[in-house]
Amino acid sequence: MFDYSSDRLHEIAAEVLDEARRLGASDAAVDVSESSGLSVNVRMGAVETIEQTRDKGVGVTVHLGKRRGHASTSDFSSVALHDAVRAAWEIARHTGEDECAGLPDADTLATEVRDLDLFHPWEIGVEEAIELARSIEAASFAVSPLIRNSEGASIGVNHGHFVIANTRGFAGGYPYSRHSMAVAPIAERRGAMQRDDWFSVAAMPQRLADPRKLGRYAAQRALSRLGAKRLSTRRVPVLFEAPLACGLLGSFVQAASGGALYRRSSFLVDALGRDLFAPHIDIVEDPGIPAELGSAPFDSEGCAVARRTVVAGGRLEGYFLSTYSARKLGMKTTGNAGGSHNLALTSRRTRQLDDLPAMLERLGTGLFVTDLMGQGVNYVTGDYSRGASGFWVEGGEIRHPVEEVTIAGNLAEMFRGIVAVGSDVIQRGGKRSGSLLIDEMAVAGA
């Protein structure tokens, strides 16, 4: 599976740190990694691309007091490792001082590396991956003769392992895996075409969706969009499909992240302790869930991570901070160097029966959004404007598909305006949410 053992990665890390000390570094940190992957893409039954990758690399950061330099290499020979350390040392010598630079404080570093069951090899060969991709695409075509084209189906397999270490005594790493399958069918009727897609991603191949069910569901989504209409401009309740709700959760993370906060480029500056979401909303971060893509025993600096409540009853209780951003803000790291871990958005009002049909009934008359386009989020003001498509709903029933509209609002108002969260929970990467109903947004159309 790998060319280098975990022990060898640790040896390389130790050699790099020893060389940094020899050159006179006050501190140093290193990451050593190796990965392999397979990606297969099929379109209309024919193989379009096959890509096999093998990568390795070493990144070293050298500190000279408050000066910092970084260099990297993909060569694991001693000569190349020492050259990389010296390059980082030279950069640090000529870099201006930064009072917030430096390794994490010793009391923030992880003291144990829990085994979170993150490595699950998928022993699938190229031919088998091709046939699997073909079966997914064929399942979508079999749904209806109106599925006449495809943007293709893909299979992705990735395995890797790494070690990070620093001169303050931390050294840790683990193997991981990430596997995926996806398909994007195109439906056509009387010259009008609509596309949709669906995908499944997991650390364990056994947790991937049934390939044929995935293909059929993607086709049904594309077919449901035929006959889409535009809407006149109006203000209505908006229901975000669960995957898009995960995207809104991602927008919250970006606004609550240290880099945006210390640069004062977020509407959440100085927002700790404020009521940000509706009072029935909780957001919990849990990095310790076994075999989940968003899990980790420590962050990318080696700092300890822990389960915590980020939003409690609508109130913002925590940010997402690395060591550097925390120092810039006069705070302590939250163990989020490298991003958030397994965030779940829930409502205290959600019942088991609050599935998608129940959420549509709760919506009543309004817009059910299933696809978003563009990057129209201003994190300084919170203003939100995205191209959207989905379905017009009246009396809790879908009336017709909708396309070429824009939905607009402000993230702070949207978060406070969350009426309900469905029990139709889905996971996208390290984020989980059900469908999400917002009381009112502007919808601009024809």
N, C-alpha and C positions, 0 to 999 in steps of 0.2 A: 504493500500500500504506500509506504513512505521509504525514501532512500536513506533518511537519517532517523536514528532512534531518539526518543525523548532525552535519554542520557547525553547523547551527542549534542543536542540543542543546548542543554544546560552547560556542557563543557565550552561550547562556543561563546555563550553568554559570559561565563566566568573569564574566559580569555580576553574578551573585549573590555570587561571592567578592570581587569588587572593592568591592561595596557593603558587605560585612561588614568589609573592611579599612578602608573610609572611616569606618565607625562606631566603629572602634577595637577590633575583635575581635582577640584574640591568635592565634586560629586559627579556621578554619571548614571545613565540608565540605558538599557539595551532591550530590543525585542528581536527575537530570532524566529522565523516562521518558514513553513513548507506546506504546499498545498498541491492537489491534483484535481482535475475536473474533466468531465465529458459533457458536451452540449451537442444535441442532435436536433435539426429542424427539418421538417417534412412539409411540403405543400402540394396539394392535389395528388397525394400519394407518392410524389417523387422527392427524393432526398435533395434538399437545398444546401445544407451545410452540415459538416461534421467537424467539431473542434475538440481536440484533446489538449489539455494544458498541464504543465508541471512548472511550478514556480517556487522560488525560495528567496529569502532576503534577510538582511540584517540591517537594522536601523539603530544608530547610537546617538545619544544626546550627551554632550559634555558640558559641565558647568564649571566656570571659573569665577567663584563668588557669585555675583549677580549677573554675570554674562553667560550666554548660552549659545551653543553651536550644535548643529545636527548634520549628519551625513549618513549615507547608506551604501550598501553593496549587495550584489547577488552572488558574489564569489565567497565561498566559505574557507578559502585557504588562509593560512596565518598571515601571509604577506598582505592580502587584500583586506583582512580584518584590521590589521595594524594601520594600513593606509587610511581606512575609513575613520578610525579613531583619531588619527593625526589631522585629517581634514576637518572633523568636527571641532577638534581643539583649536585649530587655526582660525576657524570661523568664530569661535567663542572669543578668542583674543581680540578680534577686530569688531566685535559687536558691542553696542551701547549697553549700559547697565539697565536692568529692569528689576525694581524692588520686589516684584511679585514672582520673579523667576525662581526656580529651584525645585528639588524633589519634594514629594509629599512629606508632611511631618510624620515621624515614626509612629505616633499614636493613631494615625489614620490608615496605616497599611494593614492589609489582611494578614491574620496570624495563622489561618488554615486555608487549604485549598480543597473545598468539598467536591466530591465526585457527583456531578449532576446528570450523569448519563447522557452526555451530549454527542457522543460519537456512535453512529450507526452506519457502518459501511453498506453501500448498495452495490452488490457484485453483479452489475449488469454490463454486458458487452455492447459493442457498437451495433451489431446486427439485431440484438434483442431490443435495444433502445429504438432503433428505426422501426421495427415492427410494432412496438408499443405506441409510438407516435402515430403511425399509420392507423392503428386501431382506434385511437382517440378521434382522429379526423374522420375516419369512416363512420364512426358512431354518430357524429354530428350530421353527416350527409344522409344517413339513414332515417333521420327524423322526418324529413319532408322533401319533396322534389323542389321546393322553393329555396332550399339551401343549395345554391348553385356555384358557390365559389368559397375560397378560404384564404385567409392570410397565413394559414399553416398551423401545425401542432409542434410542440417542442418537449424535449426531455432534458433535464439538467441534473447532473450529479457532481457534488463537490465534497471533497474531504480535505481536512487540514489539521495541523497542530502547530503549537507555538510555545515559546517561553519568553517571559519578560522578567527582568531582574534589575536591581539597582544597588548602589553602594551603601544603602542604608539597611541592607540585610534581607530585602525581599527577593524571592525567586519563585516563580510559579508558572504553570502552563497546563494545557490539556488539549486533547484532540477533539475535533468537532466535525459535524457533517451538516449539509444542507442540500436537499433534493427537491426537484420541482417537476411539474408537468402543466402544460397550458395548451389552449386551442382558441382560435379566433375565426369562427365561420361567418359567412356573408350570405344573407337572405336577399332574394330579388323577386319582385312582383310588378309586372307591367312597367318595367324599366326603372323602377325605384329600388334602390339597394340600401340595406342596413346591415351593419356589422355589430357583433358583440363578442365578448371573450369570457373565459373563466379559467382559473388556475388553482393549483394546490401546491403548497410549499410546506415542508416538514423536515425535522432532523431525522426522523425515522421513516424509511420508505414504507413501512407498514401503515403509517398514518396518512399517507397520500390518499386522495379520493379515488374511488373506483374509476378506472380510465374511461370506460364506456359511459358511465353515468355522467362524468365530467363533460364528455363530448356531447351527449344528448342535452344536458342542461344549457351549455353554451349555445347550441342551436335553437333551443326554445327561447332563449333570451333574444337572439337575433330576430327570430320570427315575430316575437311580440312587439318589435319596434316598427314593423311595416305599417305604413299608413300614418306615420307621425305627422302631427300638425303643430303649428306655432300658436302661441297664446297672445292675447292683447295684454298690455301692461296692467298690472294689478298688485295688490298686497294680499297675500294668502298664507295660511299655515304651510309649512314645508316638512315633509318626512324624508330624511336621509336614509337610504338603504344601509344596512349594517357595514359593508366594506367602506362606504363613504364616511360613516360615523367614525370609523377608525382613522380615516384621513383627518377629520376635524380634531381628533385626539392628538394626532401628529402636529397640527397647527398650534395647539395649546403647548405641546412640549417645546416647539421652536421658540415661542414667545416667552416661555418660562425658563429658558436655558441661559446659562451664565454669560456666554459670549454676547448675546443680544442685550442682556441686562446691564453689563458693565459698560457697554458702548452706548447705553441709553437709546437703543433702537428697538424697544419693545414697549407696548402699551401696558405691560405688567411690571414696569419699574416701580419699586416700593409698594408692591401689591400684597406682600405677605400679611396674612391675618384679615384680608378683606373678603367680603362675600363676592365671589366671582361667578359661580355657577348657581343654578336654581338650588334651593335648600334641600332638595331630596337627592342630590347628586354626590356620589363619592368616586374618587379615583385612587386606586391602590397600586403601588409598584411592588412586585414580588420577584426578585432575581433568582430565587431558590427553587423554582418549580422544575422538577426533573424532566429532561428530554424535550424542553421547549426552546425554540430559537432565540427567545429573548432572555434566556437564563445565563448567569455567569457567577462564578464564585468570587470574583473581584473585578474591578473595572480596568480600563486599559492602562492605568498607572500603577495597578497593584493595590489600590485602596479597597478597604472593606465595603461590602454592599449588604443591605438588609431590607427586609420587608418594611414598608412604611406607607402611611396614608398621606397622599399629596394633596388631595382635596377631601375635606370632611364636612358633610352637610352643606356643600356649596362653598365653604371657606377655603381659601388657598393657604395650605399649611407648609408647603415646601417648594423649592426651586430644583433645577437640575444643574448641579455645579461640579466642575473639575477643581483640582487644586488651584490652578492659576486663576480661573474666574472667581472662585471663592475668595482668594486673597484680594483680588481687585475690588470685591464687594465688601470686604471686611468680615467675611463669614468663613465657615468650614466646608470642605468638600462634602458632597452628598453621595459620593461614589458613582458619579455619572460621567466621568471622562469616557468618551466613546458613545454616549447616548443613554437613553432610558432602558429599563429592563422590565418586560412583562407588565405593561400598564393595562389595567382593566377599569373601564368606565361603567358604573352601575347606578341604578336608581333604587331608592328605598321603597318606591311605589310599584316596582315591577313584580308581576305575578307570573306564575308558570304558564298561564294561558295567554299571555300577552305576545302571541306570535305575530307574524306579518299580517294576516287577515285582521286580527284584532287591532293592530296599529293602524291599518288603513281605515278601519271603522272609527278609531279615535281621531284620525285626521279629518274625517268627514268630507269636506270639500276643500281641495287644495292640490298641491303638487307633490308627487312622489318622485324623488330624484334618484336615478340609478347610475348616472354617469356625469362626470365633471371634466371640464377642459380649461386649460389656461392656468396661470400662476397668479391670479389676481388677489393676493393677500398682502396688505400693507401692515407689517408687524409693528410699525411705529404708532399708528393710529388704531389698528385693529380692523380697519375697513376691509370688507370681504366682497369680492365680485368675481364670479366664475361663470363661464359658459356651461350650460346644463342641458340634459335630456332626461326623459323619464316618462311619467304617465300623469294625466289629469284624472283626478278622483272626485266623484260626487256621491254624496250619501254613503261614503265608505266603500264604494265600488269603483274599480278602474273603468273609465269611459273610453279613453283613447290614448295612444302614445303621443309624446310631446318632444319636439326637437327645436334647436336654434333659439333657445331662450337664455337669458342671463338672470341669475339670482344674485341679490345683493343685500348686504347688511353690515353689521359690525360684530366682530367676534365676542366682545364683551356683552353686547345685547343678546347675541345668539346663545351664549352660554347661560345667561340668566333666564332666557326664554325657553329653555328645554322643558317641555311639558311631560314627556314620557320617554322611556327607553324600553325597547322590546326585549322579549326573551329569546329572540332569534339571533343569538350571539354567534359571532364569527370572529376568527382570529386572522389578522393580517400582520405577519412578522411578529413583533413583540407587543402588539396592541390588540385588545379585545373590546368589543362593544356589540350591543344589539342595534337595531334600527333606532333612529333618534328623531323625535318630533319636536320641532321648534314652532313657537306660537305664531310668528308672522315674519315674513321676509318680502322684499320687493322682487317681483318677477317681471322682467322686461322682455317683450316679444315684438310682434308685428306692430 
